[in-house]
Amino acid sequence: MPAPRRQVLDRLAGGTPPSRRLVATTVALVLLLGLSGALFLVRHSLLALTTALGPITPLELVATMVAMAAGGAIARGGFRWIAVALVLAIGLASAATAYALAEQSPPLAWVMRNTALQLALSGLAAWAAAFAGERVAARRRT
């Protein structure tokens, strides 16, 4: 890879080695899926706050924050945008799966409108938690 392009990629990644980010992404993914699955099994993920813009599940946001903070702490840098992408990919895949498996599927626009607020809040929570995890890791290193 040419040197200028590598420098741009290193700057975007925060100078963190790719293997560290890969481990952080894997841990965050497993933790997020485990916590979300546990919440689903105890039915807490079904307790949503209903707003005019769509439902919000606060405990799912907490699970997202815990998982992405752990990922940020492991990565020590360059994990914020990975966390957002990971959460949005999982959220969109979940919405698409729920839409596809529904016996009487509502219009796709309705499904996206009802998941947009939770996706936006999850992305924001993932970014903030990954940032906090990176800061905690940086503080512990000094």
Phi and psi in radians as a Rosetta constraint file:
Dihedral C 1 N 2 CA 2 C 2 CIRCULARHARMONIC -1.051 0.35
Dihedral N 2 CA 2 C 2 N 3 CIRCULARHARMONIC 2.597 0.35
Dihedral C 2 N 3 CA 3 C 3 CIRCULARHARMONIC -1.025 0.35
Dihedral N 3 CA 3 C 3 N 4 CIRCULARHARMONIC -0.810 0.35
Dihedral C 3 N 4 CA 4 C 4 CIRCULARHARMONIC -1.070 0.35
Dihedral N 4 CA 4 C 4 N 5 CIRCULARHARMONIC -0.678 0.35
Dihedral C 4 N 5 CA 5 C 5 CIRCULARHARMONIC -1.162 0.35
Dihedral N 5 CA 5 C 5 N 6 CIRCULARHARMONIC -0.704 0.35
Dihedral C 5 N 6 CA 6 C 6 CIRCULARHARMONIC -1.107 0.35
Dihedral N 6 CA 6 C 6 N 7 CIRCULARHARMONIC -0.676 0.35
Dihedral C 6 N 7 CA 7 C 7 CIRCULARHARMONIC -1.120 0.35
Dihedral N 7 CA 7 C 7 N 8 CIRCULARHARMONIC -0.698 0.35
Dihedral C 7 N 8 CA 8 C 8 CIRCULARHARMONIC -1.123 0.35
Dihedral N 8 CA 8 C 8 N 9 CIRCULARHARMONIC -0.791 0.35
Dihedral C 8 N 9 CA 9 C 9 CIRCULARHARMONIC -1.117 0.35
Dihedral N 9 CA 9 C 9 N 10 CIRCULARHARMONIC -0.700 0.35
Dihedral C 9 N 10 CA 10 C 10 CIRCULARHARMONIC -1.110 0.35
Dihedral N 10 CA 10 C 10 N 11 CIRCULARHARMONIC -0.694 0.35
Dihedral C 10 N 11 CA 11 C 11 CIRCULARHARMONIC -1.156 0.35
Dihedral N 11 CA 11 C 11 N 12 CIRCULARHARMONIC -0.715 0.35
Dihedral C 11 N 12 CA 12 C 12 CIRCULARHARMONIC -1.127 0.35
Dihedral N 12 CA 12 C 12 N 13 CIRCULARHARMONIC -0.614 0.35
Dihedral C 12 N 13 CA 13 C 13 CIRCULARHARMONIC -1.479 0.35
Dihedral N 13 CA 13 C 13 N 14 CIRCULARHARMONIC -0.035 0.35
Dihedral C 13 N 14 CA 14 C 14 CIRCULARHARMONIC 1.313 0.35
Dihedral N 14 CA 14 C 14 N 15 CIRCULARHARMONIC 0.300 0.35
Dihedral C 14 N 15 CA 15 C 15 CIRCULARHARMONIC 1.305 0.35
Dihedral N 15 CA 15 C 15 N 16 CIRCULARHARMONIC 0.193 0.35
Dihedral C 15 N 16 CA 16 C 16 CIRCULARHARMONIC -1.452 0.35
Dihedral N 16 CA 16 C 16 N 17 CIRCULARHARMONIC 2.364 0.35
Dihedral C 16 N 17 CA 17 C 17 CIRCULARHARMONIC -1.042 0.35
Dihedral N 17 CA 17 C 17 N 18 CIRCULARHARMONIC 2.498 0.35
Dihedral C 17 N 18 CA 18 C 18 CIRCULARHARMONIC -1.015 0.35
Dihedral N 18 CA 18 C 18 N 19 CIRCULARHARMONIC -0.621 0.35
Dihedral C 18 N 19 CA 19 C 19 CIRCULARHARMONIC -1.125 0.35
Dihedral N 19 CA 19 C 19 N 20 CIRCULARHARMONIC -0.621 0.35
Dihedral C 19 N 20 CA 20 C 20 CIRCULARHARMONIC -1.183 0.35
Dihedral N 20 CA 20 C 20 N 21 CIRCULARHARMONIC -0.710 0.35
Dihedral C 20 N 21 CA 21 C 21 CIRCULARHARMONIC -1.170 0.35
Dihedral N 21 CA 21 C 21 N 22 CIRCULARHARMONIC -0.620 0.35
Dihedral C 21 N 22 CA 22 C 22 CIRCULARHARMONIC -1.147 0.35
Dihedral N 22 CA 22 C 22 N 23 CIRCULARHARMONIC -0.773 0.35
Dihedral C 22 N 23 CA 23 C 23 CIRCULARHARMONIC -1.107 0.35
Dihedral N 23 CA 23 C 23 N 24 CIRCULARHARMONIC -0.753 0.35
Dihedral C 23 N 24 CA 24 C 24 CIRCULARHARMONIC -1.086 0.35
Dihedral N 24 CA 24 C 24 N 25 CIRCULARHARMONIC -0.731 0.35
Dihedral C 24 N 25 CA 25 C 25 CIRCULARHARMONIC -1.135 0.35
Dihedral N 25 CA 25 C 25 N 26 CIRCULARHARMONIC -0.744 0.35
Dihedral C 25 N 26 CA 26 C 26 CIRCULARHARMONIC -1.114 0.35
Dihedral N 26 CA 26 C 26 N 27 CIRCULARHARMONIC -0.806 0.35
Dihedral C 26 N 27 CA 27 C 27 CIRCULARHARMONIC -1.098 0.35
Dihedral N 27 CA 27 C 27 N 28 CIRCULARHARMONIC -0.781 0.35
Dihedral C 27 N 28 CA 28 C 28 CIRCULARHARMONIC -1.102 0.35
Dihedral N 28 CA 28 C 28 N 29 CIRCULARHARMONIC -0.715 0.35
Dihedral C 28 N 29 CA 29 C 29 CIRCULARHARMONIC -1.130 0.35
Dihedral N 29 CA 29 C 29 N 30 CIRCULARHARMONIC -0.843 0.35
Dihedral C 29 N 30 CA 30 C 30 CIRCULARHARMONIC -1.104 0.35
Dihedral N 30 CA 30 C 30 N 31 CIRCULARHARMONIC -0.755 0.35
Dihedral C 30 N 31 CA 31 C 31 CIRCULARHARMONIC -1.117 0.35
Dihedral N 31 CA 31 C 31 N 32 CIRCULARHARMONIC -0.767 0.35
Dihedral C 31 N 32 CA 32 C 32 CIRCULARHARMONIC -1.111 0.35
Dihedral N 32 CA 32 C 32 N 33 CIRCULARHARMONIC -0.801 0.35
Dihedral C 32 N 33 CA 33 C 33 CIRCULARHARMONIC -1.151 0.35
Dihedral N 33 CA 33 C 33 N 34 CIRCULARHARMONIC -0.668 0.35
Dihedral C 33 N 34 CA 34 C 34 CIRCULARHARMONIC -1.142 0.35
Dihedral N 34 CA 34 C 34 N 35 CIRCULARHARMONIC -0.809 0.35
Dihedral C 34 N 35 CA 35 C 35 CIRCULARHARMONIC -1.154 0.35
Dihedral N 35 CA 35 C 35 N 36 CIRCULARHARMONIC -0.727 0.35
Dihedral C 35 N 36 CA 36 C 36 CIRCULARHARMONIC -1.140 0.35
Dihedral N 36 CA 36 C 36 N 37 CIRCULARHARMONIC -0.699 0.35
Dihedral C 36 N 37 CA 37 C 37 CIRCULARHARMONIC -1.120 0.35
Dihedral N 37 CA 37 C 37 N 38 CIRCULARHARMONIC -0.727 0.35
Dihedral C 37 N 38 CA 38 C 38 CIRCULARHARMONIC -1.109 0.35
Dihedral N 38 CA 38 C 38 N 39 CIRCULARHARMONIC -0.723 0.35
Dihedral C 38 N 39 CA 39 C 39 CIRCULARHARMONIC -1.112 0.35
Dihedral N 39 CA 39 C 39 N 40 CIRCULARHARMONIC -0.667 0.35
Dihedral C 39 N 40 CA 40 C 40 CIRCULARHARMONIC -1.153 0.35
Dihedral N 40 CA 40 C 40 N 41 CIRCULARHARMONIC -0.730 0.35
Dihedral C 40 N 41 CA 41 C 41 CIRCULARHARMONIC -1.124 0.35
Dihedral N 41 CA 41 C 41 N 42 CIRCULARHARMONIC -0.599 0.35
Dihedral C 41 N 42 CA 42 C 42 CIRCULARHARMONIC -1.645 0.35
Dihedral N 42 CA 42 C 42 N 43 CIRCULARHARMONIC 0.164 0.35
Dihedral C 42 N 43 CA 43 C 43 CIRCULARHARMONIC 1.158 0.35
Dihedral N 43 CA 43 C 43 N 44 CIRCULARHARMONIC 0.228 0.35
Dihedral C 43 N 44 CA 44 C 44 CIRCULARHARMONIC -1.307 0.35
Dihedral N 44 CA 44 C 44 N 45 CIRCULARHARMONIC -0.428 0.35
Dihedral C 44 N 45 CA 45 C 45 CIRCULARHARMONIC -1.250 0.35
Dihedral N 45 CA 45 C 45 N 46 CIRCULARHARMONIC -0.288 0.35
Dihedral C 45 N 46 CA 46 C 46 CIRCULARHARMONIC -1.457 0.35
Dihedral N 46 CA 46 C 46 N 47 CIRCULARHARMONIC -0.197 0.35
Dihedral C 46 N 47 CA 47 C 47 CIRCULARHARMONIC -1.477 0.35
Dihedral N 47 CA 47 C 47 N 48 CIRCULARHARMONIC 1.694 0.35
Dihedral C 47 N 48 CA 48 C 48 CIRCULARHARMONIC -1.973 0.35
Dihedral N 48 CA 48 C 48 N 49 CIRCULARHARMONIC 2.586 0.35
Dihedral C 48 N 49 CA 49 C 49 CIRCULARHARMONIC -1.509 0.35
Dihedral N 49 CA 49 C 49 N 50 CIRCULARHARMONIC 2.193 0.35
Dihedral C 49 N 50 CA 50 C 50 CIRCULARHARMONIC -1.595 0.35
Dihedral N 50 CA 50 C 50 N 51 CIRCULARHARMONIC 2.197 0.35
Dihedral C 50 N 51 CA 51 C 51 CIRCULARHARMONIC -2.129 0.35
Dihedral N 51 CA 51 C 51 N 52 CIRCULARHARMONIC 3.003 0.35
Dihedral C 51 N 52 CA 52 C 52 CIRCULARHARMONIC -1.161 0.35
Dihedral N 52 CA 52 C 52 N 53 CIRCULARHARMONIC -0.416 0.35
Dihedral C 52 N 53 CA 53 C 53 CIRCULARHARMONIC -1.637 0.35
Dihedral N 53 CA 53 C 53 N 54 CIRCULARHARMONIC -0.129 0.35
Dihedral C 53 N 54 CA 54 C 54 CIRCULARHARMONIC 2.378 0.35
Dihedral N 54 CA 54 C 54 N 55 CIRCULARHARMONIC 2.999 0.35
Dihedral C 54 N 55 CA 55 C 55 CIRCULARHARMONIC -1.339 0.35
Dihedral N 55 CA 55 C 55 N 56 CIRCULARHARMONIC 2.637 0.35
Dihedral C 55 N 56 CA 56 C 56 CIRCULARHARMONIC -2.225 0.35
Dihedral N 56 CA 56 C 56 N 57 CIRCULARHARMONIC 2.284 0.35
Dihedral C 56 N 57 CA 57 C 57 CIRCULARHARMONIC -1.915 0.35
Dihedral N 57 CA 57 C 57 N 58 CIRCULARHARMONIC 1.749 0.35
Dihedral C 57 N 58 CA 58 C 58 CIRCULARHARMONIC -1.067 0.35
Dihedral N 58 CA 58 C 58 N 59 CIRCULARHARMONIC -0.668 0.35
Dihedral C 58 N 59 CA 59 C 59 CIRCULARHARMONIC -1.188 0.35
Dihedral N 59 CA 59 C 59 N 60 CIRCULARHARMONIC -0.529 0.35
Dihedral C 59 N 60 CA 60 C 60 CIRCULARHARMONIC -1.178 0.35
Dihedral N 60 CA 60 C 60 N 61 CIRCULARHARMONIC -0.627 0.35
Dihedral C 60 N 61 CA 61 C 61 CIRCULARHARMONIC -1.156 0.35
Dihedral N 61 CA 61 C 61 N 62 CIRCULARHARMONIC -0.673 0.35
Dihedral C 61 N 62 CA 62 C 62 CIRCULARHARMONIC -1.133 0.35
Dihedral N 62 CA 62 C 62 N 63 CIRCULARHARMONIC -0.746 0.35
Dihedral C 62 N 63 CA 63 C 63 CIRCULARHARMONIC -1.063 0.35
Dihedral N 63 CA 63 C 63 N 64 CIRCULARHARMONIC -0.716 0.35
Dihedral C 63 N 64 CA 64 C 64 CIRCULARHARMONIC -1.072 0.35
Dihedral N 64 CA 64 C 64 N 65 CIRCULARHARMONIC -0.787 0.35
Dihedral C 64 N 65 CA 65 C 65 CIRCULARHARMONIC -1.133 0.35
Dihedral N 65 CA 65 C 65 N 66 CIRCULARHARMONIC -0.729 0.35
Dihedral C 65 N 66 CA 66 C 66 CIRCULARHARMONIC -1.088 0.35
Dihedral N 66 CA 66 C 66 N 67 CIRCULARHARMONIC -0.826 0.35
Dihedral C 66 N 67 CA 67 C 67 CIRCULARHARMONIC -1.130 0.35
Dihedral N 67 CA 67 C 67 N 68 CIRCULARHARMONIC -0.748 0.35
Dihedral C 67 N 68 CA 68 C 68 CIRCULARHARMONIC -1.340 0.35
Dihedral N 68 CA 68 C 68 N 69 CIRCULARHARMONIC -0.502 0.35
Dihedral C 68 N 69 CA 69 C 69 CIRCULARHARMONIC -1.159 0.35
Dihedral N 69 CA 69 C 69 N 70 CIRCULARHARMONIC -0.700 0.35
Dihedral C 69 N 70 CA 70 C 70 CIRCULARHARMONIC -1.098 0.35
Dihedral N 70 CA 70 C 70 N 71 CIRCULARHARMONIC -0.759 0.35
Dihedral C 70 N 71 CA 71 C 71 CIRCULARHARMONIC -1.087 0.35
Dihedral N 71 CA 71 C 71 N 72 CIRCULARHARMONIC -0.747 0.35
Dihedral C 71 N 72 CA 72 C 72 CIRCULARHARMONIC -1.108 0.35
Dihedral N 72 CA 72 C 72 N 73 CIRCULARHARMONIC -0.678 0.35
Dihedral C 72 N 73 CA 73 C 73 CIRCULARHARMONIC -1.180 0.35
Dihedral N 73 CA 73 C 73 N 74 CIRCULARHARMONIC -0.659 0.35
Dihedral C 73 N 74 CA 74 C 74 CIRCULARHARMONIC -1.229 0.35
Dihedral N 74 CA 74 C 74 N 75 CIRCULARHARMONIC -0.764 0.35
Dihedral C 74 N 75 CA 75 C 75 CIRCULARHARMONIC -1.213 0.35
Dihedral N 75 CA 75 C 75 N 76 CIRCULARHARMONIC -0.610 0.35
Dihedral C 75 N 76 CA 76 C 76 CIRCULARHARMONIC 1.169 0.35
Dihedral N 76 CA 76 C 76 N 77 CIRCULARHARMONIC 0.022 0.35
Dihedral C 76 N 77 CA 77 C 77 CIRCULARHARMONIC 2.893 0.35
Dihedral N 77 CA 77 C 77 N 78 CIRCULARHARMONIC 2.633 0.35
Dihedral C 77 N 78 CA 78 C 78 CIRCULARHARMONIC 1.272 0.35
Dihedral N 78 CA 78 C 78 N 79 CIRCULARHARMONIC 0.374 0.35
Dihedral C 78 N 79 CA 79 C 79 CIRCULARHARMONIC -1.856 0.35
Dihedral N 79 CA 79 C 79 N 80 CIRCULARHARMONIC -0.237 0.35
Dihedral C 79 N 80 CA 80 C 80 CIRCULARHARMONIC -1.017 0.35
Dihedral N 80 CA 80 C 80 N 81 CIRCULARHARMONIC -0.863 0.35
Dihedral C 80 N 81 CA 81 C 81 CIRCULARHARMONIC -1.304 0.35
Dihedral N 81 CA 81 C 81 N 82 CIRCULARHARMONIC -0.483 0.35
Dihedral C 81 N 82 CA 82 C 82 CIRCULARHARMONIC -1.136 0.35
Dihedral N 82 CA 82 C 82 N 83 CIRCULARHARMONIC -0.738 0.35
Dihedral C 82 N 83 CA 83 C 83 CIRCULARHARMONIC -1.065 0.35
Dihedral N 83 CA 83 C 83 N 84 CIRCULARHARMONIC -0.787 0.35
Dihedral C 83 N 84 CA 84 C 84 CIRCULARHARMONIC -1.103 0.35
Dihedral N 84 CA 84 C 84 N 85 CIRCULARHARMONIC -0.813 0.35
Dihedral C 84 N 85 CA 85 C 85 CIRCULARHARMONIC -1.084 0.35
Dihedral N 85 CA 85 C 85 N 86 CIRCULARHARMONIC -0.704 0.35
Dihedral C 85 N 86 CA 86 C 86 CIRCULARHARMONIC -1.108 0.35
Dihedral N 86 CA 86 C 86 N 87 CIRCULARHARMONIC -0.810 0.35
Dihedral C 86 N 87 CA 87 C 87 CIRCULARHARMONIC -1.171 0.35
Dihedral N 87 CA 87 C 87 N 88 CIRCULARHARMONIC -0.723 0.35
Dihedral C 87 N 88 CA 88 C 88 CIRCULARHARMONIC -1.175 0.35
Dihedral N 88 CA 88 C 88 N 89 CIRCULARHARMONIC -0.680 0.35
Dihedral C 88 N 89 CA 89 C 89 CIRCULARHARMONIC -1.107 0.35
Dihedral N 89 CA 89 C 89 N 90 CIRCULARHARMONIC -0.761 0.35
Dihedral C 89 N 90 CA 90 C 90 CIRCULARHARMONIC -1.152 0.35
Dihedral N 90 CA 90 C 90 N 91 CIRCULARHARMONIC -0.742 0.35
Dihedral C 90 N 91 CA 91 C 91 CIRCULARHARMONIC -1.109 0.35
Dihedral N 91 CA 91 C 91 N 92 CIRCULARHARMONIC -0.768 0.35
Dihedral C 91 N 92 CA 92 C 92 CIRCULARHARMONIC -1.184 0.35
Dihedral N 92 CA 92 C 92 N 93 CIRCULARHARMONIC -0.673 0.35
Dihedral C 92 N 93 CA 93 C 93 CIRCULARHARMONIC -1.136 0.35
Dihedral N 93 CA 93 C 93 N 94 CIRCULARHARMONIC -0.686 0.35
Dihedral C 93 N 94 CA 94 C 94 CIRCULARHARMONIC -1.135 0.35
Dihedral N 94 CA 94 C 94 N 95 CIRCULARHARMONIC -0.756 0.35
Dihedral C 94 N 95 CA 95 C 95 CIRCULARHARMONIC -1.132 0.35
Dihedral N 95 CA 95 C 95 N 96 CIRCULARHARMONIC -0.723 0.35
Dihedral C 95 N 96 CA 96 C 96 CIRCULARHARMONIC -1.148 0.35
Dihedral N 96 CA 96 C 96 N 97 CIRCULARHARMONIC -0.677 0.35
Dihedral C 96 N 97 CA 97 C 97 CIRCULARHARMONIC -1.170 0.35
Dihedral N 97 CA 97 C 97 N 98 CIRCULARHARMONIC -0.787 0.35
Dihedral C 97 N 98 CA 98 C 98 CIRCULARHARMONIC -1.072 0.35
Dihedral N 98 CA 98 C 98 N 99 CIRCULARHARMONIC -0.691 0.35
Dihedral C 98 N 99 CA 99 C 99 CIRCULARHARMONIC -1.137 0.35
Dihedral N 99 CA 99 C 99 N 100 CIRCULARHARMONIC -0.755 0.35
Dihedral C 99 N 100 CA 100 C 100 CIRCULARHARMONIC -1.229 0.35
Dihedral N 100 CA 100 C 100 N 101 CIRCULARHARMONIC -0.560 0.35
Dihedral C 100 N 101 CA 101 C 101 CIRCULARHARMONIC -1.547 0.35
Dihedral N 101 CA 101 C 101 N 102 CIRCULARHARMONIC -0.179 0.35
Dihedral C 101 N 102 CA 102 C 102 CIRCULARHARMONIC -1.176 0.35
Dihedral N 102 CA 102 C 102 N 103 CIRCULARHARMONIC 2.384 0.35
Dihedral C 102 N 103 CA 103 C 103 CIRCULARHARMONIC -1.154 0.35
Dihedral N 103 CA 103 C 103 N 104 CIRCULARHARMONIC -0.825 0.35
Dihedral C 103 N 104 CA 104 C 104 CIRCULARHARMONIC -2.014 0.35
Dihedral N 104 CA 104 C 104 N 105 CIRCULARHARMONIC 1.637 0.35
Dihedral C 104 N 105 CA 105 C 105 CIRCULARHARMONIC -1.207 0.35
Dihedral N 105 CA 105 C 105 N 106 CIRCULARHARMONIC 2.218 0.35
Dihedral C 105 N 106 CA 106 C 106 CIRCULARHARMONIC -1.261 0.35
Dihedral N 106 CA 106 C 106 N 107 CIRCULARHARMONIC 2.909 0.35
Dihedral C 106 N 107 CA 107 C 107 CIRCULARHARMONIC -1.007 0.35
Dihedral N 107 CA 107 C 107 N 108 CIRCULARHARMONIC 2.514 0.35
Dihedral C 107 N 108 CA 108 C 108 CIRCULARHARMONIC -1.029 0.35
Dihedral N 108 CA 108 C 108 N 109 CIRCULARHARMONIC -0.623 0.35
Dihedral C 108 N 109 CA 109 C 109 CIRCULARHARMONIC -1.074 0.35
Dihedral N 109 CA 109 C 109 N 110 CIRCULARHARMONIC -0.647 0.35
Dihedral C 109 N 110 CA 110 C 110 CIRCULARHARMONIC -1.144 0.35
Dihedral N 110 CA 110 C 110 N 111 CIRCULARHARMONIC -0.760 0.35
Dihedral C 110 N 111 CA 111 C 111 CIRCULARHARMONIC -1.080 0.35
Dihedral N 111 CA 111 C 111 N 112 CIRCULARHARMONIC -0.820 0.35
Dihedral C 111 N 112 CA 112 C 112 CIRCULARHARMONIC -1.168 0.35
Dihedral N 112 CA 112 C 112 N 113 CIRCULARHARMONIC -0.647 0.35
Dihedral C 112 N 113 CA 113 C 113 CIRCULARHARMONIC -1.138 0.35
Dihedral N 113 CA 113 C 113 N 114 CIRCULARHARMONIC -0.628 0.35
Dihedral C 113 N 114 CA 114 C 114 CIRCULARHARMONIC -1.405 0.35
Dihedral N 114 CA 114 C 114 N 115 CIRCULARHARMONIC -0.248 0.35
Dihedral C 114 N 115 CA 115 C 115 CIRCULARHARMONIC -1.865 0.35
Dihedral N 115 CA 115 C 115 N 116 CIRCULARHARMONIC -0.185 0.35
Dihedral C 115 N 116 CA 116 C 116 CIRCULARHARMONIC -1.086 0.35
Dihedral N 116 CA 116 C 116 N 117 CIRCULARHARMONIC -0.757 0.35
Dihedral C 116 N 117 CA 117 C 117 CIRCULARHARMONIC -1.141 0.35
Dihedral N 117 CA 117 C 117 N 118 CIRCULARHARMONIC -0.792 0.35
Dihedral C 117 N 118 CA 118 C 118 CIRCULARHARMONIC -1.105 0.35
Dihedral N 118 CA 118 C 118 N 119 CIRCULARHARMONIC -0.690 0.35
Dihedral C 118 N 119 CA 119 C 119 CIRCULARHARMONIC -1.113 0.35
Dihedral N 119 CA 119 C 119 N 120 CIRCULARHARMONIC -0.763 0.35
Dihedral C 119 N 120 CA 120 C 120 CIRCULARHARMONIC -1.122 0.35
Dihedral N 120 CA 120 C 120 N 121 CIRCULARHARMONIC -0.778 0.35
Dihedral C 120 N 121 CA 121 C 121 CIRCULARHARMONIC -1.163 0.35
Dihedral N 121 CA 121 C 121 N 122 CIRCULARHARMONIC -0.649 0.35
Dihedral C 121 N 122 CA 122 C 122 CIRCULARHARMONIC -1.140 0.35
Dihedral N 122 CA 122 C 122 N 123 CIRCULARHARMONIC -0.718 0.35
Dihedral C 122 N 123 CA 123 C 123 CIRCULARHARMONIC -1.111 0.35
Dihedral N 123 CA 123 C 123 N 124 CIRCULARHARMONIC -0.744 0.35
Dihedral C 123 N 124 CA 124 C 124 CIRCULARHARMONIC -1.144 0.35
Dihedral N 124 CA 124 C 124 N 125 CIRCULARHARMONIC -0.742 0.35
Dihedral C 124 N 125 CA 125 C 125 CIRCULARHARMONIC -1.130 0.35
Dihedral N 125 CA 125 C 125 N 126 CIRCULARHARMONIC -0.685 0.35
Dihedral C 125 N 126 CA 126 C 126 CIRCULARHARMONIC -1.122 0.35
Dihedral N 126 CA 126 C 126 N 127 CIRCULARHARMONIC -0.776 0.35
Dihedral C 126 N 127 CA 127 C 127 CIRCULARHARMONIC -1.111 0.35
Dihedral N 127 CA 127 C 127 N 128 CIRCULARHARMONIC -0.825 0.35
Dihedral C 127 N 128 CA 128 C 128 CIRCULARHARMONIC -1.134 0.35
Dihedral N 128 CA 128 C 128 N 129 CIRCULARHARMONIC -0.731 0.35
Dihedral C 128 N 129 CA 129 C 129 CIRCULARHARMONIC -1.212 0.35
Dihedral N 129 CA 129 C 129 N 130 CIRCULARHARMONIC -0.685 0.35
Dihedral C 129 N 130 CA 130 C 130 CIRCULARHARMONIC -1.121 0.35
Dihedral N 130 CA 130 C 130 N 131 CIRCULARHARMONIC -0.706 0.35
Dihedral C 130 N 131 CA 131 C 131 CIRCULARHARMONIC -1.066 0.35
Dihedral N 131 CA 131 C 131 N 132 CIRCULARHARMONIC -0.800 0.35
Dihedral C 131 N 132 CA 132 C 132 CIRCULARHARMONIC -1.112 0.35
Dihedral N 132 CA 132 C 132 N 133 CIRCULARHARMONIC -0.729 0.35
Dihedral C 132 N 133 CA 133 C 133 CIRCULARHARMONIC -1.088 0.35
Dihedral N 133 CA 133 C 133 N 134 CIRCULARHARMONIC -0.699 0.35
Dihedral C 133 N 134 CA 134 C 134 CIRCULARHARMONIC -1.115 0.35
Dihedral N 134 CA 134 C 134 N 135 CIRCULARHARMONIC -0.733 0.35
Dihedral C 134 N 135 CA 135 C 135 CIRCULARHARMONIC -1.153 0.35
Dihedral N 135 CA 135 C 135 N 136 CIRCULARHARMONIC -0.739 0.35
Dihedral C 135 N 136 CA 136 C 136 CIRCULARHARMONIC -1.074 0.35
Dihedral N 136 CA 136 C 136 N 137 CIRCULARHARMONIC -0.769 0.35
Dihedral C 136 N 137 CA 137 C 137 CIRCULARHARMONIC -1.103 0.35
Dihedral N 137 CA 137 C 137 N 138 CIRCULARHARMONIC -0.706 0.35
Dihedral C 137 N 138 CA 138 C 138 CIRCULARHARMONIC -1.166 0.35
Dihedral N 138 CA 138 C 138 N 139 CIRCULARHARMONIC -0.667 0.35
Dihedral C 138 N 139 CA 139 C 139 CIRCULARHARMONIC -1.197 0.35
Dihedral N 139 CA 139 C 139 N 140 CIRCULARHARMONIC -0.646 0.35
Dihedral C 139 N 140 CA 140 C 140 CIRCULARHARMONIC -1.262 0.35
Dihedral N 140 CA 140 C 140 N 141 CIRCULARHARMONIC -0.439 0.35
Dihedral C 140 N 141 CA 141 C 141 CIRCULARHARMONIC -1.324 0.35
Dihedral N 141 CA 141 C 141 N 142 CIRCULARHARMONIC -0.424 0.35
